[in-house]
Amino acid sequence: MSEISETEIKAMTKEQNYIRGYKDGKSDVLDKIRAEIKEWYWQADKQALAKDPCVVDAMVDLFIRTIVKYKAESEE
């Protein structure tokens, strides 16, 4: 995409900035999160997930921690 001034960036909504960044190829962090979550899912015991809600809670907690980890990295 073409270069954009800081003023133009500030005038855009968060959604517009996100879409612009995604189109510019800045989606690599989303790809990392997706890959990590997929890996955990495929390693999970599917029968345990079906029988025990605590296992599901633990998986969701892992997913959330992954997102928080990458968010913290992007803010540094």
PQR file with spaces between the fields and no chain letter, atoms N, CA, C, O and H, PARSE charges and radii, in Angstrom:
ATOM       1  N    MET     1       0.842   -1.184    0.000 -0.4000 1.5000
ATOM       2  CA   MET     1       0.000    0.000    0.000 -0.0000 2.0000
ATOM       3  C    MET     1       0.885    1.243    0.000  0.5500 1.7000
ATOM       4  O    MET     1       2.083    1.174    0.274 -0.5500 1.4000
ATOM       5  N    SER     2       0.277    2.362   -0.309 -0.4000 1.5000
ATOM       6  CA   SER     2       1.035    3.607   -0.376 -0.0000 2.0000
ATOM       7  C    SER     2       1.349    4.132    1.022  0.5500 1.7000
ATOM       8  O    SER     2       0.700    3.780    2.007 -0.5500 1.4000
ATOM       9  H    SER     2      -0.697    2.418   -0.531  0.4000 1.0000
ATOM      10  N    GLU     3       2.362    4.981    1.071 -0.4000 1.5000
ATOM      11  CA   GLU     3       2.743    5.596    2.347 -0.0000 2.0000
ATOM      12  C    GLU     3       1.616    6.494    2.833  0.5500 1.7000
ATOM      13  O    GLU     3       0.854    7.045    2.038 -0.5500 1.4000
ATOM      14  H    GLU     3       2.889    5.268    0.271  0.4000 1.0000
ATOM      15  N    ILE     4       1.523    6.631    4.143 -0.4000 1.5000
ATOM      16  CA   ILE     4       0.457    7.433    4.736 -0.0000 2.0000
ATOM      17  C    ILE     4       1.076    8.302    5.827  0.5500 1.7000
ATOM      18  O    ILE     4       1.986    7.866    6.532 -0.5500 1.4000
ATOM      19  H    ILE     4       2.141    6.184    4.789  0.4000 1.0000
ATOM      20  N    SER     5       0.592    9.499    5.960 -0.4000 1.5000
ATOM      21  CA   SER     5       1.157   10.416    6.950 -0.0000 2.0000
ATOM      22  C    SER     5       0.641   10.079    8.343  0.5500 1.7000
ATOM      23  O    SER     5      -0.376    9.402    8.494 -0.5500 1.4000
ATOM      24  H    SER     5      -0.148    9.853    5.388  0.4000 1.0000
ATOM      25  N    GLU     6       1.351   10.555    9.351 -0.4000 1.5000
ATOM      26  CA   GLU     6       0.964   10.324   10.739 -0.0000 2.0000
ATOM      27  C    GLU     6      -0.404   10.949   11.025  0.5500 1.7000
ATOM      28  O    GLU     6      -1.203   10.380   11.768 -0.5500 1.4000
ATOM      29  H    GLU     6       2.177   11.105    9.229  0.4000 1.0000
ATOM      30  N    THR     7      -0.669   12.097   10.448 -0.4000 1.5000
ATOM      31  CA   THR     7      -1.960   12.774   10.625 -0.0000 2.0000
ATOM      32  C    THR     7      -3.092   11.915   10.078  0.5500 1.7000
ATOM      33  O    THR     7      -4.143   11.783   10.706 -0.5500 1.4000
ATOM      34  H    THR     7      -0.020   12.560    9.845  0.4000 1.0000
ATOM      35  N    GLU     8      -2.868   11.331    8.903 -0.4000 1.5000
ATOM      36  CA   GLU     8      -3.886   10.470    8.299 -0.0000 2.0000
ATOM      37  C    GLU     8      -4.122    9.223    9.151  0.5500 1.7000
ATOM      38  O    GLU     8      -5.257    8.774    9.306 -0.5500 1.4000
ATOM      39  H    GLU     8      -2.015   11.439    8.393  0.4000 1.0000
ATOM      40  N    ILE     9      -3.050    8.672    9.698 -0.4000 1.5000
ATOM      41  CA   ILE     9      -3.173    7.495   10.555 -0.0000 2.0000
ATOM      42  C    ILE     9      -4.009    7.822   11.787  0.5500 1.7000
ATOM      43  O    ILE     9      -4.899    7.058   12.160 -0.5500 1.4000
ATOM      44  H    ILE     9      -2.128    9.037    9.573  0.4000 1.0000
ATOM      45  N    LYS    10      -3.723    8.956   12.416 -0.4000 1.5000
ATOM      46  CA   LYS    10      -4.457    9.362   13.620 -0.0000 2.0000
ATOM      47  C    LYS    10      -5.933    9.629   13.321  0.5500 1.7000
ATOM      48  O    LYS    10      -6.783    9.463   14.196 -0.5500 1.4000
ATOM      49  H    LYS    10      -3.000    9.577   12.113  0.4000 1.0000
ATOM      50  N    ALA    11      -6.236   10.041   12.096 -0.4000 1.5000
ATOM      51  CA   ALA    11      -7.621   10.337   11.722 -0.0000 2.0000
ATOM      52  C    ALA    11      -8.429    9.068   11.466  0.5500 1.7000
ATOM      53  O    ALA    11      -9.660    9.107   11.456 -0.5500 1.4000
ATOM      54  H    ALA    11      -5.545   10.176   11.386  0.4000 1.0000
ATOM      55  N    MET    12      -7.748    7.949   11.261 -0.4000 1.5000
ATOM      56  CA   MET    12      -8.433    6.692   10.976 -0.0000 2.0000
ATOM      57  C    MET    12      -8.954    6.064   12.270  0.5500 1.7000
ATOM      58  O    MET    12      -8.392    6.273   13.345 -0.5500 1.4000
ATOM      59  H    MET    12      -6.748    7.917   11.269  0.4000 1.0000
ATOM      60  N    THR    13     -10.019    5.302   12.151 -0.4000 1.5000
ATOM      61  CA   THR    13     -10.531    4.566   13.305 -0.0000 2.0000
ATOM      62  C    THR    13      -9.603    3.380   13.570  0.5500 1.7000
ATOM      63  O    THR    13      -8.771    3.033   12.731 -0.5500 1.4000
ATOM      64  H    THR    13     -10.476    5.132   11.278  0.4000 1.0000
ATOM      65  N    LYS    14      -9.752    2.764   14.740 -0.4000 1.5000
ATOM      66  CA   LYS    14      -8.949    1.574   15.050 -0.0000 2.0000
ATOM      67  C    LYS    14      -9.194    0.473   14.024  0.5500 1.7000
ATOM      68  O    LYS    14      -8.259   -0.215   13.613 -0.5500 1.4000
ATOM      69  H    LYS    14     -10.428    3.046   15.421  0.4000 1.0000
ATOM      70  N    GLU    15     -10.432    0.307   13.616 -0.4000 1.5000
ATOM      71  CA   GLU    15     -10.765   -0.727   12.645 -0.0000 2.0000
ATOM      72  C    GLU    15     -10.090   -0.458   11.297  0.5500 1.7000
ATOM      73  O    GLU    15      -9.569   -1.376   10.663 -0.5500 1.4000
ATOM      74  H    GLU    15     -11.191    0.866   13.950  0.4000 1.0000
ATOM      75  N    GLN    16     -10.103    0.800   10.867 -0.4000 1.5000
ATOM      76  CA   GLN    16      -9.446    1.151    9.605 -0.0000 2.0000
ATOM      77  C    GLN    16      -7.944    0.892    9.691  0.5500 1.7000
ATOM      78  O    GLN    16      -7.346    0.381    8.745 -0.5500 1.4000
ATOM      79  H    GLN    16     -10.525    1.546   11.382  0.4000 1.0000
ATOM      80  N    ASN    17      -7.328    1.246   10.834 -0.4000 1.5000
ATOM      81  CA   ASN    17      -5.904    0.990   11.017 -0.0000 2.0000
ATOM      82  C    ASN    17      -5.607   -0.499   10.984  0.5500 1.7000
ATOM      83  O    ASN    17      -4.630   -0.927   10.370 -0.5500 1.4000
ATOM      84  H    ASN    17      -7.814    1.661   11.603  0.4000 1.0000
ATOM      85  N    TYR    18      -6.450   -1.291   11.644 -0.4000 1.5000
ATOM      86  CA   TYR    18      -6.256   -2.739   11.669 -0.0000 2.0000
ATOM      87  C    TYR    18      -6.330   -3.314   10.263  0.5500 1.7000
ATOM      88  O    TYR    18      -5.462   -4.083    9.851 -0.5500 1.4000
ATOM      89  H    TYR    18      -7.244   -0.943   12.143  0.4000 1.0000
ATOM      90  N    ILE    19      -7.368   -2.937    9.534 -0.4000 1.5000
ATOM      91  CA   ILE    19      -7.549   -3.457    8.179 -0.0000 2.0000
ATOM      92  C    ILE    19      -6.374   -3.044    7.298  0.5500 1.7000
ATOM      93  O    ILE    19      -5.887   -3.848    6.503 -0.5500 1.4000
ATOM      94  H    ILE    19      -8.073   -2.312    9.870  0.4000 1.0000
ATOM      95  N    ARG    20      -5.916   -1.809    7.427 -0.4000 1.5000
ATOM      96  CA   ARG    20      -4.774   -1.349    6.634 -0.0000 2.0000
ATOM      97  C    ARG    20      -3.527   -2.164    6.968  0.5500 1.7000
ATOM      98  O    ARG    20      -2.808   -2.599    6.069 -0.5500 1.4000
ATOM      99  H    ARG    20      -6.311   -1.155    8.072  0.4000 1.0000
ATOM     100  N    GLY    21      -3.274   -2.369    8.256 -0.4000 1.5000
ATOM     101  CA   GLY    21      -2.120   -3.168    8.675 -0.0000 2.0000
ATOM     102  C    GLY    21      -2.212   -4.592    8.178  0.5500 1.7000
ATOM     103  O    GLY    21      -1.211   -5.163    7.747 -0.5500 1.4000
ATOM     104  H    GLY    21      -3.858   -2.016    8.986  0.4000 1.0000
ATOM     105  N    TYR    22      -3.394   -5.174    8.230 -0.4000 1.5000
ATOM     106  CA   TYR    22      -3.585   -6.544    7.765 -0.0000 2.0000
ATOM     107  C    TYR    22      -3.302   -6.645    6.268  0.5500 1.7000
ATOM     108  O    TYR    22      -2.665   -7.595    5.812 -0.5500 1.4000
ATOM     109  H    TYR    22      -4.208   -4.710    8.580  0.4000 1.0000
ATOM     110  N    LYS    23      -3.778   -5.659    5.507 -0.4000 1.5000
ATOM     111  CA   LYS    23      -3.535   -5.655    4.064 -0.0000 2.0000
ATOM     112  C    LYS    23      -2.060   -5.431    3.753  0.5500 1.7000
ATOM     113  O    LYS    23      -1.568   -5.887    2.721 -0.5500 1.4000
ATOM     114  H    LYS    23      -4.295   -4.887    5.877  0.4000 1.0000
ATOM     115  N    ASP    24      -1.354   -4.736    4.633 -0.4000 1.5000
ATOM     116  CA   ASP    24       0.075   -4.483    4.434 -0.0000 2.0000
ATOM     117  C    ASP    24       0.931   -5.679    4.844  0.5500 1.7000
ATOM     118  O    ASP    24       2.156   -5.615    4.745 -0.5500 1.4000
ATOM     119  H    ASP    24      -1.754   -4.365    5.471  0.4000 1.0000
ATOM     120  N    GLY    25       0.310   -6.770    5.302 -0.4000 1.5000
ATOM     121  CA   GLY    25       1.062   -7.964    5.656 -0.0000 2.0000
ATOM     122  C    GLY    25       1.495   -8.016    7.106  0.5500 1.7000
ATOM     123  O    GLY    25       2.390   -8.787    7.454 -0.5500 1.4000
ATOM     124  H    GLY    25      -0.686   -6.822    5.382  0.4000 1.0000
ATOM     125  N    LYS    26       0.889   -7.224    7.947 -0.4000 1.5000
ATOM     126  CA   LYS    26       1.274   -7.197    9.344 -0.0000 2.0000
ATOM     127  C    LYS    26       0.410   -8.161   10.166  0.5500 1.7000
ATOM     128  O    LYS    26       0.068   -7.870   11.312 -0.5500 1.4000
ATOM     129  H    LYS    26       0.162   -6.598    7.664  0.4000 1.0000
ATOM     130  N    SER    27       0.066   -9.286    9.586 -0.4000 1.5000
ATOM     131  CA   SER    27      -0.787  -10.263   10.251 -0.0000 2.0000
ATOM     132  C    SER    27       0.019  -11.421   10.822  0.5500 1.7000
ATOM     133  O    SER    27      -0.559  -12.403   11.289 -0.5500 1.4000
ATOM     134  H    SER    27       0.344   -9.523    8.655  0.4000 1.0000
ATOM     135  N    ASP    28       1.340  -11.323   10.791 -0.4000 1.5000
ATOM     136  CA   ASP    28       2.165  -12.441   11.220 -0.0000 2.0000
ATOM     137  C    ASP    28       1.911  -12.841   12.668  0.5500 1.7000
ATOM     138  O    ASP    28       2.019  -14.021   13.002 -0.5500 1.4000
ATOM     139  H    ASP    28       1.809  -10.526   10.411  0.4000 1.0000
ATOM     140  N    VAL    29       1.579  -11.901   13.526 -0.4000 1.5000
ATOM     141  CA   VAL    29       1.317  -12.224   14.921 -0.0000 2.0000
ATOM     142  C    VAL    29       0.039  -13.062   15.021  0.5500 1.7000
ATOM     143  O    VAL    29      -0.037  -13.981   15.836 -0.5500 1.4000
ATOM     144  H    VAL    29       1.491  -10.942   13.255  0.4000 1.0000
ATOM     145  N    LEU    30      -0.947  -12.753   14.211 -0.4000 1.5000
ATOM     146  CA   LEU    30      -2.177  -13.544   14.208 -0.0000 2.0000
ATOM     147  C    LEU    30      -1.889  -14.965   13.740  0.5500 1.7000
ATOM     148  O    LEU    30      -2.457  -15.923   14.265 -0.5500 1.4000
ATOM     149  H    LEU    30      -0.886  -12.006   13.549  0.4000 1.0000
ATOM     150  N    ASP    31      -1.019  -15.101   12.767 -0.4000 1.5000
ATOM     151  CA   ASP    31      -0.637  -16.422   12.286 -0.0000 2.0000
ATOM     152  C    ASP    31       0.070  -17.221   13.380  0.5500 1.7000
ATOM     153  O    ASP    31      -0.159  -18.423   13.512 -0.5500 1.4000
ATOM     154  H    ASP    31      -0.557  -14.323   12.341  0.4000 1.0000
ATOM     155  N    LYS    32       0.927  -16.564   14.165 -0.4000 1.5000
ATOM     156  CA   LYS    32       1.617  -17.238   15.269 -0.0000 2.0000
ATOM     157  C    LYS    32       0.630  -17.714   16.329  0.5500 1.7000
ATOM     158  O    LYS    32       0.724  -18.840   16.817 -0.5500 1.4000
ATOM     159  H    LYS    32       1.113  -15.587   14.058  0.4000 1.0000
ATOM     160  N    ILE    33      -0.313  -16.850   16.677 -0.4000 1.5000
ATOM     161  CA   ILE    33      -1.326  -17.221   17.677 -0.0000 2.0000
ATOM     162  C    ILE    33      -2.153  -18.394   17.166  0.5500 1.7000
ATOM     163  O    ILE    33      -2.383  -19.358   17.897 -0.5500 1.4000
ATOM     164  H    ILE    33      -0.389  -15.935   16.281  0.4000 1.0000
ATOM     165  N    ARG    34      -2.597  -18.317   15.924 -0.4000 1.5000
ATOM     166  CA   ARG    34      -3.394  -19.390   15.340 -0.0000 2.0000
ATOM     167  C    ARG    34      -2.630  -20.709   15.367  0.5500 1.7000
ATOM     168  O    ARG    34      -3.195  -21.741   15.727 -0.5500 1.4000
ATOM     169  H    ARG    34      -2.410  -17.534   15.330  0.4000 1.0000
ATOM     170  N    ALA    35      -1.370  -20.689   14.996 -0.4000 1.5000
ATOM     171  CA   ALA    35      -0.562  -21.903   14.968 -0.0000 2.0000
ATOM     172  C    ALA    35      -0.393  -22.500   16.360  0.5500 1.7000
ATOM     173  O    ALA    35      -0.487  -23.715   16.536 -0.5500 1.4000
ATOM     174  H    ALA    35      -0.911  -19.850   14.703  0.4000 1.0000
ATOM     175  N    GLU    36      -0.145  -21.650   17.343 -0.4000 1.5000
ATOM     176  CA   GLU    36       0.050  -22.127   18.708 -0.0000 2.0000
ATOM     177  C    GLU    36      -1.232  -22.750   19.258  0.5500 1.7000
ATOM     178  O    GLU    36      -1.188  -23.802   19.895 -0.5500 1.4000
ATOM     179  H    GLU    36      -0.068  -20.663   17.200  0.4000 1.0000
ATOM     180  N    ILE    37      -2.358  -22.113   19.018 -0.4000 1.5000
ATOM     181  CA   ILE    37      -3.641  -22.640   19.498 -0.0000 2.0000
ATOM     182  C    ILE    37      -3.977  -23.947   18.788  0.5500 1.7000
ATOM     183  O    ILE    37      -4.455  -24.889   19.420 -0.5500 1.4000
ATOM     184  H    ILE    37      -2.394  -21.258   18.500  0.4000 1.0000
ATOM     185  N    LYS    38      -3.735  -24.012   17.498 -0.4000 1.5000
ATOM     186  CA   LYS    38      -3.980  -25.246   16.745 -0.0000 2.0000
ATOM     187  C    LYS    38      -3.160  -26.405   17.305  0.5500 1.7000
ATOM     188  O    LYS    38      -3.660  -27.519   17.466 -0.5500 1.4000
ATOM     189  H    LYS    38      -3.347  -23.247   16.984  0.4000 1.0000
ATOM     190  N    GLU    39      -1.898  -26.124   17.598 -0.4000 1.5000
ATOM     191  CA   GLU    39      -1.013  -27.157   18.137 -0.0000 2.0000
ATOM     192  C    GLU    39      -1.557  -27.690   19.461  0.5500 1.7000
ATOM     193  O    GLU    39      -1.608  -28.902   19.671 -0.5500 1.4000
ATOM     194  H    GLU    39      -1.492  -25.220   17.467  0.4000 1.0000
ATOM     195  N    TRP    40      -1.958  -26.792   20.346 -0.4000 1.5000
ATOM     196  CA   TRP    40      -2.528  -27.239   21.628 -0.0000 2.0000
ATOM     197  C    TRP    40      -3.790  -28.051   21.407  0.5500 1.7000
ATOM     198  O    TRP    40      -4.000  -29.070   22.065 -0.5500 1.4000
ATOM     199  H    TRP    40      -1.917  -25.808   20.175  0.4000 1.0000
ATOM     200  N    TYR    41      -4.629  -27.608   20.489 -0.4000 1.5000
ATOM     201  CA   TYR    41      -5.879  -28.314   20.227 -0.0000 2.0000
ATOM     202  C    TYR    41      -5.605  -29.740   19.757  0.5500 1.7000
ATOM     203  O    TYR    41      -6.230  -30.683   20.241 -0.5500 1.4000
ATOM     204  H    TYR    41      -4.459  -26.781   19.954  0.4000 1.0000
ATOM     205  N    TRP    42      -4.681  -29.901   18.821 -0.4000 1.5000
ATOM     206  CA   TRP    42      -4.413  -31.235   18.280 -0.0000 2.0000
ATOM     207  C    TRP    42      -3.727  -32.136   19.297  0.5500 1.7000
ATOM     208  O    TRP    42      -3.825  -33.359   19.195 -0.5500 1.4000
ATOM     209  H    TRP    42      -4.173  -29.135   18.428  0.4000 1.0000
ATOM     210  N    GLN    43      -3.040  -31.562   20.270 -0.4000 1.5000
ATOM     211  CA   GLN    43      -2.399  -32.363   21.309 -0.0000 2.0000
ATOM     212  C    GLN    43      -3.358  -32.706   22.452  0.5500 1.7000
ATOM     213  O    GLN    43      -3.070  -33.581   23.269 -0.5500 1.4000
ATOM     214  H    GLN    43      -2.960  -30.569   20.353  0.4000 1.0000
ATOM     215  N    ALA    44      -4.481  -32.022   22.505 -0.4000 1.5000
ATOM     216  CA   ALA    44      -5.431  -32.202   23.609 -0.0000 2.0000
ATOM     217  C    ALA    44      -6.115  -33.560   23.530  0.5500 1.7000
ATOM     218  O    ALA    44      -6.317  -34.115   22.451 -0.5500 1.4000
ATOM     219  H    ALA    44      -4.715  -31.311   21.842  0.4000 1.0000
ATOM     220  N    ASP    45      -6.458  -34.067   24.676 -0.4000 1.5000
ATOM     221  CA   ASP    45      -7.219  -35.308   24.786 -0.0000 2.0000
ATOM     222  C    ASP    45      -8.686  -34.972   24.526  0.5500 1.7000
ATOM     223  O    ASP    45      -9.358  -34.404   25.387 -0.5500 1.4000
ATOM     224  H    ASP    45      -6.294  -33.616   25.554  0.4000 1.0000
ATOM     225  N    LYS    46      -9.175  -35.320   23.353 -0.4000 1.5000
ATOM     226  CA   LYS    46     -10.541  -34.940   22.952 -0.0000 2.0000
ATOM     227  C    LYS    46     -11.608  -35.562   23.850  0.5500 1.7000
ATOM     228  O    LYS    46     -12.639  -34.938   24.100 -0.5500 1.4000
ATOM     229  H    LYS    46      -8.629  -35.781   22.653  0.4000 1.0000
ATOM     230  N    GLN    47     -11.378  -36.787   24.343 -0.4000 1.5000
ATOM     231  CA   GLN    47     -12.362  -37.410   25.230 -0.0000 2.0000
ATOM     232  C    GLN    47     -12.438  -36.660   26.557  0.5500 1.7000
ATOM     233  O    GLN    47     -13.523  -36.473   27.107 -0.5500 1.4000
ATOM     234  H    GLN    47     -10.540  -37.294   24.140  0.4000 1.0000
ATOM     235  N    ALA    48     -11.286  -36.234   27.068 -0.4000 1.5000
ATOM     236  CA   ALA    48     -11.272  -35.474   28.312 -0.0000 2.0000
ATOM     237  C    ALA    48     -11.970  -34.132   28.121  0.5500 1.7000
ATOM     238  O    ALA    48     -12.686  -33.665   29.006 -0.5500 1.4000
ATOM     239  H    ALA    48     -10.405  -36.386   26.621  0.4000 1.0000
ATOM     240  N    LEU    49     -11.757  -33.519   26.964 -0.4000 1.5000
ATOM     241  CA   LEU    49     -12.429  -32.248   26.673 -0.0000 2.0000
ATOM     242  C    LEU    49     -13.948  -32.421   26.680  0.5500 1.7000
ATOM     243  O    LEU    49     -14.674  -31.555   27.166 -0.5500 1.4000
ATOM     244  H    LEU    49     -11.175  -33.898   26.245  0.4000 1.0000
ATOM     245  N    ALA    50     -14.418  -33.533   26.142 -0.4000 1.5000
ATOM     246  CA   ALA    50     -15.858  -33.779   26.060 -0.0000 2.0000
ATOM     247  C    ALA    50     -16.470  -34.073   27.427  0.5500 1.7000
ATOM     248  O    ALA    50     -17.633  -33.752   27.670 -0.5500 1.4000
ATOM     249  H    ALA    50     -13.828  -34.237   25.747  0.4000 1.0000
ATOM     250  N    LYS    51     -15.685  -34.687   28.324 -0.4000 1.5000
ATOM     251  CA   LYS    51     -16.234  -35.140   29.609 -0.0000 2.0000
ATOM     252  C    LYS    51     -16.045  -34.151   30.751  0.5500 1.7000
ATOM     253  O    LYS    51     -16.857  -34.122   31.675 -0.5500 1.4000
ATOM     254  H    LYS    51     -14.740  -34.948   28.126  0.4000 1.0000
ATOM     255  N    ASP    52     -15.003  -33.348   30.708 -0.4000 1.5000
ATOM     256  CA   ASP    52     -14.651  -32.540   31.881 -0.0000 2.0000
ATOM     257  C    ASP    52     -14.578  -31.060   31.520  0.5500 1.7000
ATOM     258  O    ASP    52     -13.685  -30.639   30.786 -0.5500 1.4000
ATOM     259  H    ASP    52     -14.343  -33.372   29.958  0.4000 1.0000
ATOM     260  N    PRO    53     -15.522  -30.272   32.040 -0.5600 1.5000
ATOM     261  CA   PRO    53     -15.506  -28.835   31.739  0.2800 2.0000
ATOM     262  C    PRO    53     -14.246  -28.133   32.243  0.5500 1.7000
ATOM     263  O    PRO    53     -13.865  -27.096   31.700 -0.5500 1.4000
ATOM     264  N    CYS    54     -13.600  -28.674   33.260 -0.4000 1.5000
ATOM     265  CA   CYS    54     -12.362  -28.066   33.767 -0.0000 2.0000
ATOM     266  C    CYS    54     -11.253  -28.129   32.728  0.5500 1.7000
ATOM     267  O    CYS    54     -10.417  -27.228   32.652 -0.5500 1.4000
ATOM     268  H    CYS    54     -13.909  -29.517   33.700  0.4000 1.0000
ATOM     269  N    VAL    55     -11.243  -29.185   31.931 -0.4000 1.5000
ATOM     270  CA   VAL    55     -10.238  -29.311   30.870 -0.0000 2.0000
ATOM     271  C    VAL    55     -10.480  -28.236   29.816  0.5500 1.7000
ATOM     272  O    VAL    55      -9.537  -27.628   29.309 -0.5500 1.4000
ATOM     273  H    VAL    55     -11.922  -29.916   31.992  0.4000 1.0000
ATOM     274  N    VAL    56     -11.737  -28.009   29.493 -0.4000 1.5000
ATOM     275  CA   VAL    56     -12.086  -26.958   28.528 -0.0000 2.0000
ATOM     276  C    VAL    56     -11.644  -25.603   29.072  0.5500 1.7000
ATOM     277  O    VAL    56     -11.065  -24.797   28.344 -0.5500 1.4000
ATOM     278  H    VAL    56     -12.503  -28.502   29.904  0.4000 1.0000
ATOM     279  N    ASP    57     -11.918  -25.352   30.355 -0.4000 1.5000
ATOM     280  CA   ASP    57     -11.498  -24.092   30.983 -0.0000 2.0000
ATOM     281  C    ASP    57      -9.984  -23.920   30.896  0.5500 1.7000
ATOM     282  O    ASP    57      -9.495  -22.822   30.627 -0.5500 1.4000
ATOM     283  H    ASP    57     -12.389  -26.006   30.946  0.4000 1.0000
ATOM     284  N    ALA    58      -9.248  -24.997   31.122 -0.4000 1.5000
ATOM     285  CA   ALA    58      -7.783  -24.936   31.052 -0.0000 2.0000
ATOM     286  C    ALA    58      -7.319  -24.602   29.638  0.5500 1.7000
ATOM     287  O    ALA    58      -6.379  -23.827   29.462 -0.5500 1.4000
ATOM     288  H    ALA    58      -9.645  -25.888   31.341  0.4000 1.0000
ATOM     289  N    MET    59      -7.972  -25.181   28.626 -0.4000 1.5000
ATOM     290  CA   MET    59      -7.612  -24.883   27.238 -0.0000 2.0000
ATOM     291  C    MET    59      -7.900  -23.421   26.909  0.5500 1.7000
ATOM     292  O    MET    59      -7.081  -22.752   26.280 -0.5500 1.4000
ATOM     293  H    MET    59      -8.735  -25.811   28.769  0.4000 1.0000
ATOM     294  N    VAL    60      -9.044  -22.931   27.327 -0.4000 1.5000
ATOM     295  CA   VAL    60      -9.399  -21.531   27.078 -0.0000 2.0000
ATOM     296  C    VAL    60      -8.388  -20.618   27.762  0.5500 1.7000
ATOM     297  O    VAL    60      -7.978  -19.604   27.198 -0.5500 1.4000
ATOM     298  H    VAL    60      -9.710  -23.474   27.838  0.4000 1.0000
ATOM     299  N    ASP    61      -7.990  -20.980   28.976 -0.4000 1.5000
ATOM     300  CA   ASP    61      -6.983  -20.195   29.694 -0.0000 2.0000
ATOM     301  C    ASP    61      -5.663  -20.161   28.916  0.5500 1.7000
ATOM     302  O    ASP    61      -5.022  -19.113   28.837 -0.5500 1.4000
ATOM     303  H    ASP    61      -8.323  -21.804   29.434  0.4000 1.0000
ATOM     304  N    LEU    62      -5.258  -21.287   28.348 -0.4000 1.5000
ATOM     305  CA   LEU    62      -4.044  -21.315   27.521 -0.0000 2.0000
ATOM     306  C    LEU    62      -4.186  -20.394   26.313  0.5500 1.7000
ATOM     307  O    LEU    62      -3.250  -19.673   25.966 -0.5500 1.4000
ATOM     308  H    LEU    62      -5.779  -22.138   28.413  0.4000 1.0000
ATOM     309  N    PHE    63      -5.342  -20.417   25.680 -0.4000 1.5000
ATOM     310  CA   PHE    63      -5.571  -19.569   24.514 -0.0000 2.0000
ATOM     311  C    PHE    63      -5.460  -18.095   24.893  0.5500 1.7000
ATOM     312  O    PHE    63      -4.822  -17.306   24.196 -0.5500 1.4000
ATOM     313  H    PHE    63      -6.102  -21.003   25.962  0.4000 1.0000
ATOM     314  N    ILE    64      -6.091  -17.739   26.005 -0.4000 1.5000
ATOM     315  CA   ILE    64      -6.067  -16.341   26.451 -0.0000 2.0000
ATOM     316  C    ILE    64      -4.649  -15.912   26.797  0.5500 1.7000
ATOM     317  O    ILE    64      -4.230  -14.809   26.444 -0.5500 1.4000
ATOM     318  H    ILE    64      -6.610  -18.379   26.572  0.4000 1.0000
ATOM     319  N    ARG    65      -3.901  -16.784   27.491 -0.4000 1.5000
ATOM     320  CA   ARG    65      -2.514  -16.436   27.834 -0.0000 2.0000
ATOM     321  C    ARG    65      -1.663  -16.253   26.585  0.5500 1.7000
ATOM     322  O    ARG    65      -0.770  -15.406   26.562 -0.5500 1.4000
ATOM     323  H    ARG    65      -4.241  -17.679   27.777  0.4000 1.0000
ATOM     324  N    THR    66      -1.931  -17.037   25.552 -0.4000 1.5000
ATOM     325  CA   THR    66      -1.197  -16.890   24.292 -0.0000 2.0000
ATOM     326  C    THR    66      -1.466  -15.520   23.680  0.5500 1.7000
ATOM     327  O    THR    66      -0.537  -14.844   23.239 -0.5500 1.4000
ATOM     328  H    THR    66      -2.656  -17.725   25.571  0.4000 1.0000
ATOM     329  N    ILE    67      -2.709  -15.116   23.649 -0.4000 1.5000
ATOM     330  CA   ILE    67      -3.072  -13.817   23.092 -0.0000 2.0000
ATOM     331  C    ILE    67      -2.434  -12.697   23.903  0.5500 1.7000
ATOM     332  O    ILE    67      -1.894  -11.747   23.335 -0.5500 1.4000
ATOM     333  H    ILE    67      -3.464  -15.665   24.007  0.4000 1.0000
ATOM     334  N    VAL    68      -2.492  -12.803   25.225 -0.4000 1.5000
ATOM     335  CA   VAL    68      -1.900  -11.781   26.094 -0.0000 2.0000
ATOM     336  C    VAL    68      -0.388  -11.705   25.886  0.5500 1.7000
ATOM     337  O    VAL    68       0.190  -10.618   25.873 -0.5500 1.4000
ATOM     338  H    VAL    68      -2.931  -13.574   25.686  0.4000 1.0000
ATOM     339  N    LYS    69       0.249  -12.872   25.723 -0.4000 1.5000
ATOM     340  CA   LYS    69       1.702  -12.907   25.500 -0.0000 2.0000
ATOM     341  C    LYS    69       2.082  -12.137   24.231  0.5500 1.7000
ATOM     342  O    LYS    69       2.994  -11.311   24.251 -0.5500 1.4000
ATOM     343  H    LYS    69      -0.220  -13.755   25.734  0.4000 1.0000
ATOM     344  N    TYR    70       1.385  -12.410   23.141 -0.4000 1.5000
ATOM     345  CA   TYR    70       1.707  -11.737   21.890 -0.0000 2.0000
ATOM     346  C    TYR    70       1.315  -10.271   21.911  0.5500 1.7000
ATOM     347  O    TYR    70       1.963   -9.448   21.264 -0.5500 1.4000
ATOM     348  H    TYR    70       0.645  -13.081   23.125  0.4000 1.0000
ATOM     349  N    LYS    71       0.260   -9.932   22.647 -0.4000 1.5000
ATOM     350  CA   LYS    71      -0.127   -8.529   22.779 -0.0000 2.0000
ATOM     351  C    LYS    71       0.956   -7.760   23.510  0.5500 1.7000
ATOM     352  O    LYS    71       1.316   -6.653   23.110 -0.5500 1.4000
ATOM     353  H    LYS    71      -0.266  -10.601   23.172  0.4000 1.0000
ATOM     354  N    ALA    72       1.484   -8.353   24.599 -0.4000 1.5000
ATOM     355  CA   ALA    72       2.548   -7.697   25.371 -0.0000 2.0000
ATOM     356  C    ALA    72       3.799   -7.510   24.499  0.5500 1.7000
ATOM     357  O    ALA    72       4.444   -6.463   24.556 -0.5500 1.4000
ATOM     358  H    ALA    72       1.191   -9.252   24.924  0.4000 1.0000
ATOM     359  N    GLU    73       4.133   -8.506   23.709 -0.4000 1.5000
ATOM     360  CA   GLU    73       5.297   -8.405   22.816 -0.0000 2.0000
ATOM     361  C    GLU    73       5.119   -7.273   21.809  0.5500 1.7000
ATOM     362  O    GLU    73       6.070   -6.558   21.495 -0.5500 1.4000
ATOM     363  H    GLU    73       3.609   -9.357   23.662  0.4000 1.0000
ATOM     364  N    SER    74       3.899   -7.115   21.308 -0.4000 1.5000
ATOM     365  CA   SER    74       3.675   -6.086   20.278 -0.0000 2.0000
ATOM     366  C    SER    74       3.678   -4.685   20.872  0.5500 1.7000
ATOM     367  O    SER    74       3.890   -3.711   20.150 -0.5500 1.4000
ATOM     368  H    SER    74       3.126   -7.697   21.563  0.4000 1.0000
ATOM     369  N    GLU    75       3.447   -4.569   22.170 -0.4000 1.5000
ATOM     370  CA   GLU    75       3.422   -3.245   22.815 -0.0000 2.0000
ATOM     371  C    GLU    75       4.800   -2.792   23.268  0.5500 1.7000
ATOM     372  O    GLU    75       4.971   -1.637   23.658 -0.5500 1.4000
ATOM     373  H    GLU    75       3.274   -5.360   22.756  0.4000 1.0000
ATOM     374  N    GLU    76       5.782   -3.679   23.224 -0.4000 1.5000
ATOM     375  CA   GLU    76       7.137   -3.311   23.663 -0.0000 2.0000
ATOM     376  C    GLU    76       7.821   -2.412   22.664  0.5500 1.7000
ATOM     377  O    GLU    76       8.965   -2.010   22.877 -0.5500 1.4000
ATOM     378  H    GLU    76       5.643   -4.617   22.908  0.4000 1.0000
